[in-house]
Amino acid sequence: MKSRHPDTKPVTTPAVKSQDDLTAKDRMAIPRQQMPQRDPGIRNRDFDEVNLGLDERLAILEAKRCLQCKARHCVAGCPVGVKIPEFLDLVARGKFAEAAEMVYADNDLPAMAGRVCPQEIQCEVQCIRAKKGDPVAVGHLERFVADWYRAHKAGQAPPQMRPTSSGFAVAVVGSGPAGLTAAGQLARMGHRVTIFEAFHRPGGVLVYGIPEFRLPKAIVDAEVGRLQAVGVEIRCNVVIGRTYTVKELMDQEGYDAVFVAVGAGLPQFMRVGGENLKGVYSSNEYLTRVNLMTAYRFHHSDTPIQVGRCVAVIGGGNTALDAVRTAKRLGAEHATIVYRRSEVQMPARIEEIHHAKEEGIEFHFLAAPVRVLGDENRWVRGMECVRMRLTEPGADGRRGVKPIEGSNFELPCDQVVVAIGTSANPLLTRSTEGLALNTWGYITIDDDGMTNLPGVFAGGDIVRGAATVILAMGDGKRAAAAIDRWLRTAKRR
C-alpha cells in the first residue's frame, strides 16, 4: 500500500487541545499537514532544496495526529528502530530538544533519513491511520527535530553520544550511510573509529548520488561533523584495495576489526547498440560530476558536463528521477524518463514522482530502448525504442513486460543517462584474499554481519545489492552492535 499524501492540502484544526486532553477522535480529525515546498516553476531552474520543512506549529499539529498505539507497528517498520510514538509525543508537547535526543539515540543521521528515507513503504505504511487515510508524517517530523536541534544546539552532540574509551580500534571502509551509522554507533560504545573514504569528501552516495535539491551538502556536512565531534576520524583520498588492503589495516595499522561498507557503485548498462556514443552517461558518472564535483555550478566549476537540450533518462528508480530532474535544472528543454514498466510499478518514491511531474518532467512509460542513434560525429541524436505491454502476474505477483512487435519509434534526444542499477565494484573484494563472495560478487556475511574472515564485517549495498539509504543505515547499526560484542568477547580471550 502506498500513501498518496503528496496530494493532500494543508489544513489546520479550529481547536487545538493540549496533548493530554486529545482523544482518539480528536487526533483522527486532524488532517495530515502538507510539507511546504518551493514553487515548481522556480525550483526547476536551480539546485536549492525543494521541501522547506515544517515550522513548529505544523510539527506540533502533525505530531498530535499520532494515536499512540500500543502495538507500535511503525517502530517495527523502521530499519533503525527509532522510538516513533515517544518522539512524536515529545514533539506534540513542544519538547523539541528531548525529541531530537531520543531520535539520535537510535538514528545517527536523522536529518538525512528524514529527507530521503522511503517512509511511505516502511514506518508510515505500518501506521494504523494509513488503513483509512494518510499516515502520520514520521519522516517530515524526523527531519524537523534534526533540523531544530542543529539550529538551536549547533555543534553539540546529544548527551548519550559522549563516550568513554574501550581500548579497541575499528576501521570503517566507506563513508556512506552504512559506514557513517556504524562509525557513530561504535564511537558511542567507546571504540576508536577511523573511516577511510576513497573520494575527497565524506558522505558516499549521500554526496555523490543525491542532488542538492533533495539533500543539501550542508546537511551531510553537519551530520558528519557531529560524528567527528564525538571522536570519529575520517581519512579521505584513501582507497582500500590500493592504498591499503583490509589485511594491512588489521596487521599493520593496528585495527582490531574492520567494517566494509563500500556500497555497490559499479554502473550497469543496457547492452544495446550505440551505448558507446558521445553523450551517453551512466547515472553514476552524471550525478557524481554534478553533485560531488559541483558541475551544477557550471559558471564557477571546472568540472566538465554536457548540458543536453533533450535528455532521456532510462530507469524508474530514485536515481533516474534524480538524474532527469538534474538535467532539467541544468537547462534541458525536454527532460524525459523512459521506463519499460507502468507508472504504478515505478520503484521511485511517490513524492519524487509527484515533484518531477510538477517540474515539467516528461514520462514515457511502457517503452524500452532498442539502440542509441548517433550522427556522423558519433554524438547522440536520438534513441530507438519499442512499446511494451504488461503480461499476467508471475509467481511473485508482479506483472512482467513484453515488447509489442512493430511498435518501434524514435525518441529525439542529444543526451542519454542510463540509470538501471549498479553492481558490486570488485576493487576491494579482489584485493582481500580468501573473502567469500556470492555469485554476483557481493560479500557474504553471517547473522552477525561478519564475513568468513575473523574480525571483518560488512553491510550495506556491498552485501545486499543496491538498496535504500535507510536499509544501509540499519545494516550499519546492527553490524556495530555485533562488532562491539565480538571485540568484548572473542577479542579479549
ABEGO torsion letter per residue (X at the ends): XBBAAAABBBBBBABBBBAAABBAAAAAABBBBBBBBBBAAAAAABABBABAEBBAAAAAAAAAABAGBAAGAAAAABAAGBBAAAAAAAAAAGBAAAAAAAAAAABABAAAAAAABBAAABAAAABAAAAAEBBBBAAAAAAAAAAAAAAAABGBBBAAABBBBAGBBBBBBEABAAAAAAAAAAAAAGBBBBBBBABABBGEAAAAABBAAABBAAAAAAAAAAAAAAGBBBBBGBBBGAABBAAAAAAAAGBABBBBBAEBABBBBAGBBGAABBGBBBAAAAAAAAAAAGAABAAABABBBBBBABBBBBEABAAAAAAAAAAAAAGBABBBBBBABBAAABABBAAAAAAAAAAGBBBBBGBBBABBBBBAAGBBAEBBBBBBBBBBBBAAGBBBBBBBBGABBBBBBABBBBBAEBBBBAAAAAABBGBBBBAAGBBBBBAAGBBABBGBBBBEAAAAEBBBAAAAAAAAAAAAAAAAAAAABAAAX
